[in-house]
Amino acid sequence: MEIRHPHPLRVTVLFNLKKNAPHDGPLPPDAWADLDSEATVEAIAAALRRAGHTVSLLEGDANAFEILRRDPPDIAFNICEGHRGDAREAQIPAILEMLGIPYTHSRVLAQAISLDKPLCKKLFHYHGLPVPPFQVFTRADEPLAPGLTFPLFVKPGWEGTGMGVSARSIVHNEAELRAQVRYVLETYHQGALVEVYLSGREFTVAVLGNAEPFAFPPMEVDLSACPPEEMGLYTARVKGDLAELPRYLAPAPLPADVSEEMRRQAIVAYRAIGALDVARVDFRMDAAGQPYVLEINALPGINPELSDLCIYMRLLGVPYDWLINRILDLACARYGLPTSDAFEQPIPYDPPRPGELRIARVGEPNRTEWRTTAI
């Protein structure tokens, strides 16, 4: 699907590369798991250039402010995860706001909120969404809140990409709870989020849009082929070292009413934090098959081969170039900038025929296998 922009723009892609991450002091073993690769940045830039835009690349570090001030683009395509602070994904958006430069993805407040898992859960609960009961620990010896019963799940309160999550995150007694909370506090230097453990299936729902956001049918992340020691968790190790093992199923094999309800809840979550342009909402079921909202990612990964969002879109027949340029178009429309010739066209979504199940598995190296099977 060819996309052409009738009024090409000067677009700066802003990013944080793993290879440029600072190394100032002891770091967790999975530090910088959320940062991007050159392959991701190059893929975004190529998709934008194919639409006719003039694209420049800029590391979103402490030097970015002065570079952007001297030579501001028409719009920034922002995928910066940041390096420091509990609202690090909001730092580059704040700079862009200060300089008056339009940019893609959610704005400052939504980016800050989305990385704050406890605050997100409070917002989701306020808006009537199902969230597992939870508690935030700032000391390892804090008493456990009434109503929280084992097994429980422990993870950092302000991280993404499965950081701080391992089989040890599932705790079955007080001793395991205290040990894992202490590990999170000492290793990640932030509060430990403790919630009821959900042992069921894992899903994600992609949302695109602004005034009238569209939620795609859920994608299931099937972790059954992963080593038993991963305990069925979508950890940073599974997403990185073992990326070829999970299977991705979209649309997920779910009853129609469950699928539609998850789509509705994803839009509620999207609106609750004020997300813009694109986000991904993650769900997990309990042992009885009841889905709960886990979190929202307002800056989902967009590596064309490895990222959940892009695997998801390809399973649904949505081209990578369309996704990247739709994100840009949505931001352009918000700022009154010209959009591409594809912006007013329907989403090129190719739903499966009845009885079809589309399955993806990341291959080696950086290849993806696709097949269609009967349910």
C-alpha positions, 0 to 999 in steps of 0.5 A, spaced: 500 500 500 503 506 497 502 512 501 504 519 499 504 526 502 501 531 498 505 536 502 511 533 505 514 535 512 520 535 515 520 530 520 525 529 526 525 522 529 527 522 536 529 516 540 533 513 545 538 507 543 540 502 547 548 503 545 547 510 547 544 509 554 548 512 560 552 507 565 552 511 571 552 506 577 550 499 578 544 498 574 539 492 574 540 486 570 535 488 565 536 495 565 535 499 558 530 493 555 525 498 553 530 502 549 530 502 541 535 499 536 538 502 530 533 497 526 527 500 529 529 507 528 531 506 520 525 502 519 521 508 522 525 513 517 524 509 511 517 508 512 516 516 513 521 517 507 517 513 502 511 517 504 515 523 501 517 526 508 524 529 509 527 525 515 532 527 520 534 522 526 536 525 533 538 521 540 533 524 545 539 526 550 541 532 554 543 535 547 537 535 544 534 541 547 539 546 543 539 542 537 531 542 536 531 549 538 536 551 533 533 547 527 526 545 529 522 540 524 515 541 522 513 535 527 517 530 531 516 523 531 517 521 538 519 514 541 524 516 546 523 512 553 528 516 557 534 515 561 532 517 568 526 519 573 519 516 574 516 520 568 522 519 564 518 518 558 515 525 559 521 528 558 522 529 551 515 531 550 516 536 555 522 539 551 517 539 545 512 543 548 516 548 551 519 549 544 512 549 540 514 543 536 508 538 534 510 531 536 507 524 535 504 520 541 501 522 547 503 528 551 506 530 557 501 528 562 499 521 559 506 519 558 508 520 565 501 517 568 502 511 563 509 509 566 506 509 573 503 503 574 499 504 581 496 511 579 494 507 572 490 502 576 487 507 581 485 511 574 482 505 571 478 503 577 475 509 578 473 508 571 470 502 572 475 497 569 477 491 572 484 491 575 487 486 580 487 488 588 494 491 589 498 494 594 505 499 593 510 497 598 516 502 600 519 498 605 520 490 605 516 490 612 510 493 611 504 489 613 500 486 607 493 489 606 487 486 608 484 482 602 491 480 598 491 473 599 497 468 596 499 467 591 501 474 589 505 478 584 511 483 585 514 487 580 517 494 580 511 500 580 515 504 574 518 500 569 515 497 562 518 491 557 517 486 563 523 489 567 523 486 574 519 480 572 521 473 573 519 467 576 520 469 582 515 475 582 510 470 583 510 469 591 506 464 595 508 466 602 510 471 607 518 470 606 518 470 598 514 476 598 518 480 603 524 477 599 522 479 592 519 486 595 526 487 598 529 485 591 525 490 587 526 496 592 534 495 592 535 493 585 530 498 581 530 504 587 522 505 586 516 502 590 514 495 589 507 493 586 504 487 589 498 485 586 493 478 586 497 473 581 493 472 575 494 465 572 490 465 566 492 467 558 495 474 556 492 479 551 493 486 548 489 490 545 491 496 540 488 503 540 489 508 534 486 515 534 484 521 538 477 523 538 474 517 536 479 512 537 479 505 534 480 498 538 483 492 534 480 485 536 485 482 541 491 479 540 493 473 545 500 472 547 501 464 547 507 463 552 506 455 552 512 454 548 517 458 553 521 454 558 517 452 564 522 456 569 519 462 566 512 460 569 508 463 563 510 470 564 512 475 559 518 477 561 524 481 559 528 475 557 522 472 553 521 478 549 529 479 548 533 472 548 527 468 547 523 472 542 522 466 537 518 462 542 512 466 544 506 465 539 502 471 537 494 469 535 490 475 532 484 476 533 485 472 539 480 465 539 475 468 544 468 468 545 465 475 541 462 478 547 469 477 551 473 480 545 468 486 544 468 487 552 476 488 552 476 492 546 471 497 550 475 497 556 481 498 552 478 505 549 476 507 556 483 506 559 486 510 553 481 515 554 482 515 562 489 517 561 488 522 555 492 517 550 493 520 543 495 517 536 496 510 539 497 505 545 497 498 547 492 496 553 495 489 556 490 484 559 491 478 563 485 473 565 485 469 572 484 462 573 476 462 571 477 466 565 476 473 567 480 478 564 483 484 568 486 490 565 494 490 567 497 496 564 497 501 558 503 503 554 502 509 551 509 509 547 509 501 544 515 499 541 514 499 533 520 495 531 517 491 524 519 484 526 519 484 534 514 489 537 508 486 539 504 492 536 507 491 529 506 483 529 499 484 531 498 489 525 501 484 520 497 479 523 491 483 521 493 485 514 495 492 516 502 494 513 507 497 517 508 503 512 501 505 513 501 504 521 507 509 521 504 514 517 497 513 520 501 515 527 504 521 524 497 523 520 493 523 527 498 527 530 498 532 524 491 533 524 491 535 532 496 540 530 493 543 524 498 540 519 497 537 512 495 529 512 497 524 507 492 522 502 491 515 506 488 519 512 481 519 510 481 512 507 478 506 512 483 502 516 486 497 511 484 491 516 483 484 513 479 480 518 480 473 518 475 468 515 470 464 519 474 458 522 481 462 521 486 463 526 492 467 524 499 465 528 505 469 528 512 467 531 518 471 531 524 467 527 531 467 527 534 472 525 529 477 525 524 473 521 517 472 522 513 466 520 506 466 518 501 461 517 493 460 517 490 454 521 483 452 522 480 453 529 
